[in-house]
Amino acid sequence: MKSTEKNFIRRLKRHREDAIEYVIDTYMPVVKAVVYKVLGPTEADQDECISDVFLAVWERAGQFEGDPAEFKKWICMVAKYKAIDEYRRVMKRKGREHEMGDLSFIQDHQDKLLEKEEQEELLLAMSQLNEMDRDIFTMKYFLDMSNGEIAESLHVTKASVDNRLYRGKKKLSAVLKNEWKEECV
């Protein structure tokens, strides 16, 4: 059986090779675009980063829940995070080369770990939002889309996107405050 638009997610979760081939053939342009947007003209190995994206998709396919439209958003997020990680590795390597005697990279590493931890907390909090709000937040803050682009993509008004962002921020703020209070007790 060959992977198609209708069955590739199920086959990918079962680790069928034709499914990853379908994913690579179908999503390579969008993954390249995301990786190139993040890395730009750095010394990073963009092809290696793209390979890492598809490897992560293969390894984490079982974690994905959704349809092909959501899969595209998911693979874009994977690509963005892999590219950010690669960018940080390159910057860290450059920093080490230029400042071998300076220990400032330790602080940078700690800052990045804290940032990553905060990002994980935010993603966990976002899981408590409804699907539409999660999509809007993902597009706005992880894919850097404008409110107008989000509205057009989701076939809603820009005012609706603005309102959902406002209400979602309030809800996320409350959720995160409660989590921080529990951690401090």
C-alpha positions as CSV (number, residue, x, y, z in Angstrom):
1,M,0.0,0.0,0.0
2,K,1.2,3.5,-0.9
3,S,0.9,6.5,1.3
4,T,-1.6,9.1,0.2
5,E,-2.9,12.4,1.7
6,K,-5.6,10.4,3.5
7,N,-3.5,7.7,5.1
8,F,0.0,9.0,5.5
9,I,-0.4,10.0,9.1
10,R,-1.5,6.6,10.1
11,R,1.2,4.9,8.1
12,L,3.8,7.4,9.5
13,K,2.8,6.4,13.1
14,R,3.4,2.8,12.1
15,H,6.9,3.8,10.8
16,R,6.2,2.8,7.2
17,E,9.0,4.1,4.9
18,D,6.7,5.1,2.1
19,A,5.0,7.5,4.6
20,I,8.1,9.4,5.4
21,E,8.9,9.5,1.7
22,Y,5.5,11.0,1.1
23,V,6.1,13.5,3.9
24,I,9.4,14.6,2.5
25,D,8.1,14.9,-1.0
26,T,5.0,16.9,0.1
27,Y,6.4,19.1,2.9
28,M,10.0,19.7,1.8
29,P,9.3,23.1,0.3
30,V,7.6,24.4,3.4
31,V,10.2,22.9,5.7
32,K,13.0,24.5,3.7
33,A,11.2,27.9,3.8
34,V,10.9,27.8,7.6
35,V,14.5,26.7,8.1
36,Y,15.9,29.3,5.7
37,K,13.7,32.0,7.3
38,V,15.1,31.2,10.7
39,L,18.7,30.5,9.8
40,G,19.1,33.1,7.0
41,P,22.7,33.6,5.7
42,T,24.4,32.0,8.8
43,E,27.1,29.5,8.7
44,A,24.6,26.9,9.8
45,D,24.3,23.7,7.8
46,Q,20.7,24.2,6.5
47,D,20.5,20.8,4.8
48,E,21.6,19.1,8.0
49,C,18.9,21.0,9.9
50,I,16.2,20.0,7.3
51,S,17.3,16.3,7.7
52,D,17.0,16.7,11.5
53,V,13.4,18.0,11.0
54,F,12.4,14.9,9.1
55,L,14.2,12.6,11.5
56,A,12.3,14.2,14.4
57,V,9.0,13.8,12.5
58,W,9.8,10.1,12.0
59,E,10.8,9.6,15.6
60,R,7.9,11.6,17.1
61,A,5.1,10.6,14.7
62,G,3.3,8.8,17.5
63,Q,2.9,12.0,19.4
64,F,1.0,13.7,16.6
65,E,-2.7,13.9,16.9
66,G,-4.7,15.5,14.1
67,D,-5.5,15.8,10.4
68,P,-3.3,16.7,7.4
69,A,-4.0,20.5,7.9
70,E,-2.8,20.3,11.5
71,F,0.2,18.1,10.4
72,K,1.4,21.0,8.3
73,K,1.3,23.4,11.3
74,W,3.1,20.7,13.4
75,I,5.9,20.1,10.9
76,C,6.4,23.8,10.6
77,M,6.8,24.1,14.4
78,V,9.2,21.2,14.4
79,A,11.2,22.9,11.6
80,K,11.2,26.2,13.4
81,Y,12.5,24.8,16.7
82,K,15.2,22.7,15.0
83,A,16.3,25.7,13.0
84,I,16.4,27.8,16.2
85,D,18.4,25.1,17.9
86,E,20.9,25.0,15.0
87,Y,21.1,28.8,15.0
88,R,21.9,28.8,18.7
89,R,24.6,26.1,18.2
90,V,26.2,28.2,15.5
91,M,26.1,31.4,17.6
92,K,27.5,29.5,20.6
93,R,30.3,28.0,18.5
94,K,31.1,31.5,17.2
95,G,31.1,32.9,20.7
96,R,33.5,30.2,21.9
97,E,35.8,30.9,19.0
98,H,35.9,34.6,19.7
99,E,35.7,34.6,23.5
100,M,37.6,31.5,24.5
101,G,38.8,33.2,27.7
102,D,35.4,34.7,28.5
103,L,32.9,32.6,30.5
104,S,29.9,34.6,29.3
105,F,28.7,31.7,27.2
106,I,27.8,29.9,30.4
107,Q,25.3,32.6,31.3
108,D,24.0,32.5,27.7
109,H,23.5,28.8,28.0
110,Q,21.6,29.2,31.3
111,D,19.5,31.9,29.7
112,K,18.7,29.6,26.8
113,L,17.8,26.8,29.2
114,L,15.5,29.1,31.1
115,E,14.0,30.4,27.9
116,K,13.4,26.8,26.7
117,E,11.8,25.9,30.0
118,E,9.5,28.9,29.9
119,Q,8.6,28.0,26.3
120,E,7.7,24.5,27.4
121,E,5.5,25.9,30.2
122,L,3.8,28.2,27.7
123,L,3.1,25.3,25.3
124,L,1.7,23.3,28.2
125,A,-0.5,26.2,29.2
126,M,-1.6,26.6,25.6
127,S,-2.8,23.0,25.6
128,Q,-5.6,24.2,27.9
129,L,-6.9,26.6,25.2
130,N,-9.5,25.5,22.7
131,E,-8.2,24.3,19.3
132,M,-9.0,27.6,17.4
133,D,-7.2,29.7,20.1
134,R,-4.2,27.3,20.1
135,D,-4.0,27.6,16.3
136,I,-4.1,31.4,16.5
137,F,-1.4,31.6,19.2
138,T,0.8,29.1,17.3
139,M,0.5,31.2,14.1
140,K,1.0,34.5,15.9
141,Y,3.8,33.7,18.2
142,F,5.6,30.7,16.7
143,L,5.1,31.2,13.0
144,D,5.2,35.1,13.2
145,M,2.1,35.6,11.1
146,S,0.2,38.9,11.3
147,N,-3.3,39.0,12.6
148,G,-4.6,39.7,9.0
149,E,-2.7,36.6,7.7
150,I,-4.1,34.5,10.5
151,A,-7.7,35.7,9.9
152,E,-7.3,34.9,6.2
153,S,-5.9,31.5,6.9
154,L,-8.6,30.5,9.3
155,H,-11.4,32.2,7.4
156,V,-12.4,34.5,10.3
157,T,-12.4,38.3,10.7
158,K,-9.3,40.1,11.9
159,A,-11.4,41.4,14.8
160,S,-12.1,37.9,15.8
161,V,-8.4,37.1,15.8
162,D,-7.7,40.2,17.9
163,N,-10.4,39.3,20.4
164,R,-9.2,35.7,20.7
165,L,-5.6,36.8,21.2
166,Y,-6.7,39.2,24.0
167,R,-8.9,36.7,25.8
168,G,-6.3,33.9,25.3
169,K,-3.5,36.0,26.8
170,K,-5.7,36.7,29.9
171,K,-6.4,32.9,30.2
172,L,-2.8,32.0,29.7
173,S,-1.7,34.6,32.3
174,A,-4.1,33.1,34.9
175,V,-3.0,29.5,34.1
176,L,0.7,30.4,34.4
177,K,0.2,32.4,37.6
178,N,-1.6,29.4,39.2
179,E,1.3,27.0,38.1
180,W,3.9,29.4,39.5
181,K,2.0,29.6,42.8
182,E,1.9,25.8,43.0
183,E,5.6,25.6,42.4
184,C,6.4,28.1,45.1
185,V,4.3,26.3,47.8
